[in-house]
């Protein structure tokens, strides 16, 4: 009878240790997932948004080159090209100013 009680207590203690270990591993996992989530947000904010802003600068500069090519081939008027180029350069300055703040 005493052996059964000892075995029961031993099994209960073992189960309790196992449950506490599983809870500990779960808490540790949740903490690490939160750290990964924070790192992903920082990566997006620090890298992806500036890349998008530089892409906008690149697009507007390439569009400016395209307009100058169209003027040299007499496809558009000089005044229209000047307007397009000025708006592109304004967009470049705005995008680069946003990029510089990051």
C-alpha positions as a Markdown table, in Angstrom:
| # | Residue | x | y | z |
|---|---|---|---|---|
| 1 | Unk | 0.0 | 0.0 | 0.0 |
| 2 | Unk | 2.8 | 2.5 | 0.9 |
| 3 | Unk | 4.6 | 1.5 | -2.3 |
| 4 | Unk | 1.5 | 2.5 | -4.3 |
| 5 | Unk | 1.3 | 5.9 | -2.6 |
| 6 | Unk | 5.1 | 6.5 | -3.1 |
| 7 | Unk | 4.7 | 5.5 | -6.8 |
| 8 | Unk | 1.6 | 7.8 | -7.1 |
| 9 | Unk | 3.4 | 10.7 | -5.5 |
| 10 | Unk | 6.5 | 10.1 | -7.7 |
| 11 | Unk | 4.3 | 10.0 | -10.8 |
| 12 | Unk | 2.5 | 13.2 | -9.7 |
| 13 | Unk | 5.8 | 15.0 | -9.1 |
| 14 | Unk | 7.1 | 13.9 | -12.5 |
| 15 | Unk | 3.9 | 15.1 | -14.2 |
| 16 | Unk | 4.1 | 18.4 | -12.4 |
| 17 | Unk | 7.8 | 18.9 | -13.4 |
| 18 | Unk | 6.8 | 18.0 | -17.0 |
| 19 | Unk | 3.9 | 20.5 | -17.1 |
| 20 | Unk | 6.1 | 23.2 | -15.6 |
| 21 | Unk | 8.8 | 22.5 | -18.2 |
| 22 | Unk | 6.2 | 22.6 | -21.1 |
| 23 | Unk | 4.8 | 25.9 | -19.8 |
| 24 | Unk | 8.4 | 27.3 | -19.5 |
| 25 | Unk | 9.2 | 26.3 | -23.1 |
| 26 | Unk | 6.0 | 27.9 | -24.2 |
| 27 | Unk | 6.7 | 31.2 | -22.5 |
| 28 | Unk | 10.2 | 31.2 | -23.9 |
| 29 | Unk | 8.9 | 30.5 | -27.4 |
| 30 | Unk | 6.3 | 33.4 | -27.1 |
| 31 | Unk | 9.1 | 35.8 | -26.0 |
| 32 | Unk | 11.3 | 34.8 | -29.0 |
| 33 | Unk | 8.4 | 35.2 | -31.4 |
| 34 | Unk | 7.8 | 38.7 | -30.1 |
| 35 | Unk | 11.5 | 39.5 | -30.6 |
| 36 | Unk | 11.3 | 38.2 | -34.2 |
| 37 | Unk | 8.1 | 40.3 | -34.8 |
| 38 | Unk | 9.9 | 43.4 | -33.5 |
| 39 | Unk | 12.9 | 42.7 | -35.7 |
| 40 | Unk | 10.7 | 42.3 | -38.7 |
| 41 | Unk | 9.0 | 45.6 | -38.1 |
| 42 | Unk | 12.3 | 47.3 | -37.8 |
| 43 | Unk | 13.6 | 45.7 | -40.9 |
| 44 | Unk | 10.5 | 46.9 | -42.8 |
| 45 | Unk | 10.7 | 50.4 | -41.5 |
| 46 | Unk | 14.5 | 50.8 | -41.9 |
| 47 | Unk | 15.0 | 49.0 | -45.2 |
| 48 | Unk | 11.9 | 48.4 | -47.3 |
| 49 | Unk | 10.4 | 51.9 | -47.0 |
| 50 | Unk | 13.7 | 53.6 | -48.0 |
| 51 | Unk | 14.1 | 51.2 | -50.9 |
| 52 | Unk | 10.6 | 52.2 | -52.1 |
| 53 | Unk | 11.5 | 55.9 | -51.8 |
| 54 | Unk | 14.7 | 55.3 | -53.8 |
| 55 | Unk | 12.7 | 53.4 | -56.4 |
| 56 | Unk | 10.5 | 56.5 | -56.8 |
| 57 | Unk | 13.6 | 58.7 | -57.3 |
| 58 | Unk | 14.9 | 56.3 | -59.9 |
| 59 | Unk | 11.6 | 56.2 | -61.7 |
| 60 | Unk | 11.3 | 60.0 | -61.9 |
| 61 | Unk | 14.9 | 60.4 | -63.1 |
| 62 | Unk | 14.5 | 57.7 | -65.8 |
| 63 | Unk | 11.3 | 59.4 | -66.9 |
| 64 | Unk | 13.2 | 62.7 | -67.2 |
| 65 | Unk | 15.7 | 61.0 | -69.5 |
| 66 | Unk | 12.9 | 59.5 | -71.5 |
| 67 | Unk | 11.3 | 63.0 | -71.9 |
| 68 | Unk | 14.6 | 64.4 | -73.1 |
| 69 | Unk | 14.9 | 61.7 | -75.6 |
| 70 | Unk | 11.4 | 62.4 | -76.9 |
| 71 | Unk | 12.3 | 66.1 | -77.3 |
| 72 | Unk | 15.4 | 65.3 | -79.3 |
| 73 | Unk | 13.3 | 63.1 | -81.6 |
| 74 | Unk | 10.6 | 65.9 | -81.9 |
| 75 | Unk | 7.9 | 63.7 | -80.4 |
| 76 | Unk | 6.8 | 66.3 | -77.8 |
| 77 | Unk | 7.2 | 70.1 | -77.6 |
| 78 | Unk | 9.9 | 71.8 | -75.6 |
| 79 | Unk | 7.4 | 73.5 | -73.3 |
| 80 | Unk | 5.6 | 70.3 | -72.5 |
| 81 | Unk | 8.9 | 68.5 | -71.8 |
| 82 | Unk | 10.0 | 71.4 | -69.6 |
| 83 | Unk | 6.8 | 71.0 | -67.6 |
| 84 | Unk | 7.2 | 67.2 | -67.3 |
| 85 | Unk | 10.8 | 67.5 | -66.3 |
| 86 | Unk | 10.1 | 70.1 | -63.7 |
| 87 | Unk | 7.4 | 68.0 | -62.1 |
| 88 | Unk | 9.6 | 64.9 | -62.2 |
| 89 | Unk | 12.5 | 66.8 | -60.5 |
| 90 | Unk | 10.1 | 68.2 | -57.9 |
| 91 | Unk | 9.0 | 64.6 | -57.2 |
| 92 | Unk | 12.6 | 63.5 | -57.0 |
| 93 | Unk | 13.4 | 66.2 | -54.5 |
| 94 | Unk | 10.3 | 65.3 | -52.4 |
| 95 | Unk | 11.1 | 61.6 | -52.5 |
| 96 | Unk | 14.8 | 62.2 | -51.7 |
| 97 | Unk | 13.9 | 64.4 | -48.8 |
| 98 | Unk | 11.6 | 61.7 | -47.4 |
| 99 | Unk | 14.5 | 59.2 | -47.9 |
| 100 | Unk | 17.0 | 61.4 | -46.1 |
| 101 | Unk | 14.8 | 61.5 | -43.0 |
| 102 | Unk | 14.9 | 57.7 | -42.7 |
